[in-house]
């Protein structure tokens, strides 16, 4: 048995299509089973202090 770990730089949301394409290309070499897929989605910047309640605007 051979276990291969790949890292693909692709747009977010493309994990399923890439997994299927890689599996189809490897099938002629033997029985292929996808064990796991993780997708690292970039997070937005978090700024400390915005979670606190702010004073109402002054008039």
Buried (B, 14 or more C-beta within 10 A) or exposed (E): EEEEEEEEEEEEEEBEEBBEEBEEEBEEEEEEEEEEEEEEEEEEEEEEEEEEEEEEEEE
